[in-house]
Structures are given as C-alpha cells and as structure tokens.
Amino acid sequence: MVNRSQGHYDAIIVGAGMVGAAAACFLAKANPQLSIALVEARVATPFDKSQFDPRVAAITEKSRQLFERGGLWQSVVEKRVSPYLRMDVWDAEGTGRIEFDCEDIHQPNLGHIVENSALVDSLLAEVAWLANIDFYCPVSIADYQLDSDNVIVELEDGRQLMAKLLIAADGSNSNIRQHFQFATREWDYGHSAIITTITTERPHQQTARQRFMSTGPLAFLPLMKAEDMHHCSIVWSQETEVAEGLMALDDRQFCAQLSVASEQCLGQVVGVEERYSIPLRQRHATDYVAHRVALVGDAAHSIHPLAGQGVNLGFADIEVLVEEICRAVARGVDIGGMATLGRYQRRRKPENLATMAAMEGFKRLFAADQLPLRMLRNLGMTQLNQRSLAKNEIIKRAMGI
Ligand SMILES: Cc1cc2nc3c(=O)[nH]c(=O)nc-3n(C[C@H](O)[C@H](O)[C@H](O)COP(=O)(O)OP(=O)(O)OC[C@H]3O[C@@H](n4cnc5c(N)ncnc54)[C@H](O)[C@@H]3O)c2cc1C
C-alpha cells in the first residue's frame, strides 16, 4: 500500500497541460485505488469567457467521445466549444478544392474548436475534485532518480515524490525525455505559425477553412460566441523570416495582408487580437518508454499543426496507457515494468508515425511549386471532391470514427 502522506504514489505525472491533466483524470477515474501525483511548473491561465484564447485545438470526434465516456466533455461545453459543420480546403496555386460537409456522413458536425484554456480549466477542476490525485503546482523539478523499484522525483522546494511509474507529459521540450536520454528524430521546419483571433466582415457559417500556399498553410478555425459567427482563430504557417515580417506589421497592415492571403474568403479581416509566433518543429522519440518512464503527448511526438491532430494523438496515447496500467494492476503486474510499458508503445507508435508521415507528405506536396506537381495536385483534389465515397472515408478517418 502506497503512503501518499510520505510522497509515495503509484504514478507521478509531470505536466498538467491538456494531455497531462487528462491523463491524471482518466487514470484516477479508471482505477480509484491508484494514487497519482500531478506536478506542474506554471499556474494555468484561467479560461476567460469574455475573450477568445489565442491557442485552440480542433478536437476530433474520437477525442470528444473519449471525454464524453470519461464524464469530462460536458464541463468543456459549459465553458465554450465551437462545433464546425463544414471544411473547405483549397490550393492557392490552381483550381483544386475539397469541401466536406457533416450532412454527407450523417454526423451533427465534423469536430469542435476548443480553446486550450477551456479544456485545461475543466480538467483541473476535475483534478481538484478527484480524491486520489494530489496536485503540486506551481513547482519545478530539481532532479529525477531511478532505482530498480521506484522513480524518485525531487521538487525544487525540497519535497520528494516516489512512484512505480513516471509519466512525462511535459510537452515538446520535455525535460524528462532529455534527462532519461530518449533518442529523438527531429527537424526544424524553418517555419513559424502565427496564431491569433480575428474578426471578419462576413460570418464563417461554422466552416473551417484552409488555404494551401507554397509558403505554408493558412487556417481559419471558426469560433462561436453565442450566435456571433464573425470570429476565427487563425494558424498561419510561414517561413520564420516572413512570419517575423508579418509580426512586425501594425494591426491594420496585418489585417490587409491576411485579407489578401485568405482570398477574402470571409470578406475583409476587420480586427485582430494580440498575435503570437510559434516556431514549428517535427519531433518523434525513437522509444516512448524506458524502465519506469513513459512519454505521452508532445513529449513523445510533435507534428505540424496543419491537420490539427497533435493533441488528439496525445489523448489517444493516454487512453491506451491508462488501459495498459489498469490491465497490469488487474493481473498483479508492475505498472512501471517494461512488460506493461512495451505494450503501450507497441499500440501507439504505428498510428503516431503514420499520422506524422501523412502530415509531412501533405506539407511537402503543397510546398512543391513545380508545374507538373501542381497540376497533379489540383487534378487530384478536384477528382477527389467529386468522389463522395472516397471523400467521406477520408473525413471519417480524420475524425477517428
Ligand atoms: C499553432 C498550433 C496549432 C495547433 N492546433 C492543433 C489542433 O488544431 N488540434 C490538435 O490536435 N493539436 C493542435 N496543436 C498541437 C497541440 O497544441 C499540442 O499537441 C498540445 O498542446 C500538446 O499538449 P501536451 O499536454 O502534450 O503539452 P503542453 O501543452 O506543452 O503541456 C506541457 C505542460 O508541462 C508543463 N511542464 C513542462 N516542463 C515541466 C516540468 N519540468 N515540471 C513541471 N511541469 C512542466 C508545462 O508548463 C505545460 O503545462 C497545435 C499546435 C500548435 C503549435
């Protein structure tokens, strides 16, 4: 029996971002006998209903169902979610275009745009309520040590935590991944994504739009405030130097450039909130697990945001890891042993790698500006748009249903 008052737990999760906070909730609910320490370095920015968080994620139906089953979706809805019903994707260098509509696949929507702070806030409220989680925040970590039976985490305030399993949900620059010397395959895209919230002249009609340019994709993700449909969250990927130039523009100039880049698909961009530029890097850990350590979410893999899959892959990681931990407990097997963790890795790596490869392929295909490739790409999009069966299969796959 672990003794929480002495800092002994079954599992320590480091990082209470979307993936780590969700991991704590799902694990605590799946087996209330397990004790969990959740450690986070920063106090999360609280969700503020009066404005939109510049950081959003397109949450797939598969992830939504996971949250629904875990009793966690409704509280996110009560904060704010923006369902989108259609998607419009087009090639800036030609006539290629694909349109998806939820009615074609008999679904109420194609997914939800969720503000990151809405999700984290809802999860942390649940963490506070769950009796088998202790939340250590804000506190950084001074050191990690491993012995054959436990992993020991020393906090900077001098406290010491001990567990059978350390779950690294500490994001793309994971300190745990580096400390335990997990090898990675990574490269810099040389691109940065500008993110912000904009106001447009025309309503978005709950349609997510993405224009592929050879310089990078531009996404307009529809946001809803009551019935108002004039706000979108944008992700504008550009070569870093170009992004720096766009960041330096004043709001009026930026809106003018964005109106042109979006082909005025929603008329003029008439307002913009504070802009942020995020460098984009593809990274994949060669292994997700070592004795007593498991990487999840961006700590294991970070991918280009163009298809909005990053955090959805992280949620799929924790679903599988929680299943494997519960399976090990039921069989009396060590939850931090390689028999348990190896099963998690074997189940998750192929899907993550396949998604990353597909995103990389898309990125390169649309970056190519040789005429034959452009023609093929446009022809392919036009033909696909006319084949409803194939098109429906693609969108269902992206939704995870
Ligand atoms: C521009 C952009 C758009 C995106 N859009 C989408 C989208 O539409 N759909 C989608 O699925 N994904 C999207 N993503 C990806 C998604 O944002 C990430 O996959 C997701 O944020 C990863 O969550 P995480 O919890 O693994 O990591 P993070 O969100 O990075 O959280 C890590 C947490 O760990 C904490 N931490 C770090 N180190 C320590 C430490 N030593 N001790 C304690 N705490 C620590 C941090 O403070 C942080 O809270 C997008 C990404 C970008 C950049």
The ligand as an SDF file (V2000), in Angstrom:
LIG
                    3D

 53 58  0  0  0  0  0  0  0  0999 V2000
   -0.1170   26.6200  -33.7530 C   0  0  0  0  0  0  0  0  0  0  0  0
   -0.5670   25.2880  -33.2370 C   0  0  0  0  0  0  0  0  0  0  0  0
   -1.8490   24.8390  -33.5230 C   0  0  0  0  0  0  0  0  0  0  0  0
   -2.2760   23.5890  -33.0900 C   0  0  0  0  0  0  0  0  0  0  0  0
   -3.5200   23.1450  -33.4010 N   0  0  0  0  0  0  0  0  0  0  0  0
   -3.8970   21.9050  -33.0290 C   0  0  0  0  0  0  0  0  0  0  0  0
   -5.1920   21.4100  -33.3650 C   0  0  0  0  0  0  0  0  0  0  0  0
   -5.9980   22.0730  -34.0050 O   0  0  0  0  0  0  0  0  0  0  0  0
   -5.5210   20.1510  -32.9730 N   0  0  0  0  0  0  0  0  0  0  0  0
   -4.6380   19.3530  -32.2980 C   0  0  0  0  0  0  0  0  0  0  0  0
   -4.9680   18.1940  -32.0150 O   0  0  0  0  0  0  0  0  0  0  0  0
   -3.4310   19.8070  -31.9320 N   0  0  0  0  0  0  0  0  0  0  0  0
   -3.0370   21.0540  -32.2810 C   0  0  0  0  0  0  0  0  0  0  0  0
   -1.8090   21.5130  -31.9250 N   0  0  0  0  0  0  0  0  0  0  0  0
   -0.9300   20.6620  -31.0960 C   0  0  0  0  0  0  0  0  0  0  0  0
   -1.2720   20.7980  -29.6180 C   0  0  0  0  0  0  0  0  0  0  0  0
   -1.2600   22.1570  -29.2340 O   0  0  0  0  0  0  0  0  0  0  0  0
   -0.2500   20.0130  -28.7960 C   0  0  0  0  0  0  0  0  0  0  0  0
   -0.2140   18.7030  -29.2860 O   0  0  0  0  0  0  0  0  0  0  0  0
   -0.6430   20.0220  -27.3270 C   0  0  0  0  0  0  0  0  0  0  0  0
   -0.6310   21.3120  -26.7800 O   0  0  0  0  0  0  0  0  0  0  0  0
    0.3250   19.1450  -26.5320 C   0  0  0  0  0  0  0  0  0  0  0  0
   -0.1450   19.0710  -25.2130 O   0  0  0  0  0  0  0  0  0  0  0  0
    0.8000   18.4920  -24.0700 P   0  0  0  0  0  0  0  0  0  0  0  0
   -0.0360   18.4990  -22.8310 O   0  0  0  0  0  0  0  0  0  0  0  0
    1.4340   17.2080  -24.5200 O   0  0  0  0  0  0  0  0  0  0  0  0
    1.9910   19.5350  -23.9600 O   0  0  0  0  0  0  0  0  0  0  0  0
    1.9410   21.0580  -23.4900 P   0  0  0  0  0  0  0  0  0  0  0  0
    0.6840   21.7150  -23.8820 O   0  0  0  0  0  0  0  0  0  0  0  0
    3.2240   21.6590  -23.9630 O   0  0  0  0  0  0  0  0  0  0  0  0
    1.9480   20.9670  -21.8910 O   0  0  0  0  0  0  0  0  0  0  0  0
    3.1130   20.6200  -21.1800 C   0  0  0  0  0  0  0  0  0  0  0  0
    2.9340   21.0790  -19.7300 C   0  0  0  0  0  0  0  0  0  0  0  0
    4.0380   20.6190  -18.9610 O   0  0  0  0  0  0  0  0  0  0  0  0
    4.4840   21.6700  -18.1110 C   0  0  0  0  0  0  0  0  0  0  0  0
    5.9000   21.3970  -17.8210 N   0  0  0  0  0  0  0  0  0  0  0  0
    6.9310   21.3840  -18.6970 C   0  0  0  0  0  0  0  0  0  0  0  0
    8.0710   21.0610  -18.0570 N   0  0  0  0  0  0  0  0  0  0  0  0
    7.7430   20.8560  -16.7510 C   0  0  0  0  0  0  0  0  0  0  0  0
    8.4930   20.4990  -15.5970 C   0  0  0  0  0  0  0  0  0  0  0  0
    9.8090   20.2500  -15.6560 N   0  0  0  0  0  0  0  0  0  0  0  0
    7.8460   20.3900  -14.4200 N   0  0  0  0  0  0  0  0  0  0  0  0
    6.5190   20.6110  -14.3440 C   0  0  0  0  0  0  0  0  0  0  0  0
    5.7570   20.9430  -15.4100 N   0  0  0  0  0  0  0  0  0  0  0  0
    6.3670   21.0700  -16.5960 C   0  0  0  0  0  0  0  0  0  0  0  0
    4.2470   22.9240  -18.9130 C   0  0  0  0  0  0  0  0  0  0  0  0
    4.1820   24.0620  -18.0780 O   0  0  0  0  0  0  0  0  0  0  0  0
    2.9140   22.6020  -19.5830 C   0  0  0  0  0  0  0  0  0  0  0  0
    1.8210   22.9690  -18.7930 O   0  0  0  0  0  0  0  0  0  0  0  0
   -1.3730   22.7740  -32.3380 C   0  0  0  0  0  0  0  0  0  0  0  0
   -0.0890   23.2220  -32.0360 C   0  0  0  0  0  0  0  0  0  0  0  0
    0.3040   24.4770  -32.4760 C   0  0  0  0  0  0  0  0  0  0  0  0
    1.7030   24.9350  -32.1490 C   0  0  0  0  0  0  0  0  0  0  0  0
  1  2  1  0
  2  3  1  0
  2 52  2  0
  3  4  2  0
  4  5  1  0
  4 50  1  0
  5  6  2  0
  6  7  1  0
  6 13  1  0
  7  8  2  0
  7  9  1  0
  9 10  1  0
 10 11  2  0
 10 12  1  0
 12 13  2  0
 13 14  1  0
 14 15  1  0
 14 50  1  0
 15 16  1  0
 16 17  1  0
 16 18  1  0
 18 19  1  0
 18 20  1  0
 20 21  1  0
 20 22  1  0
 22 23  1  0
 23 24  1  0
 24 25  2  0
 24 26  1  0
 24 27  1  0
 27 28  1  0
 28 29  2  0
 28 30  1  0
 28 31  1  0
 31 32  1  0
 32 33  1  0
 33 34  1  0
 33 48  1  0
 34 35  1  0
 35 36  1  0
 35 46  1  0
 36 37  1  0
 36 45  1  0
 37 38  2  0
 38 39  1  0
 39 40  1  0
 39 45  2  0
 40 41  1  0
 40 42  2  0
 42 43  1  0
 43 44  2  0
 44 45  1  0
 46 47  1  0
 46 48  1  0
 48 49  1  0
 50 51  2  0
 51 52  1  0
 52 53  1  0
M  END
$$$$
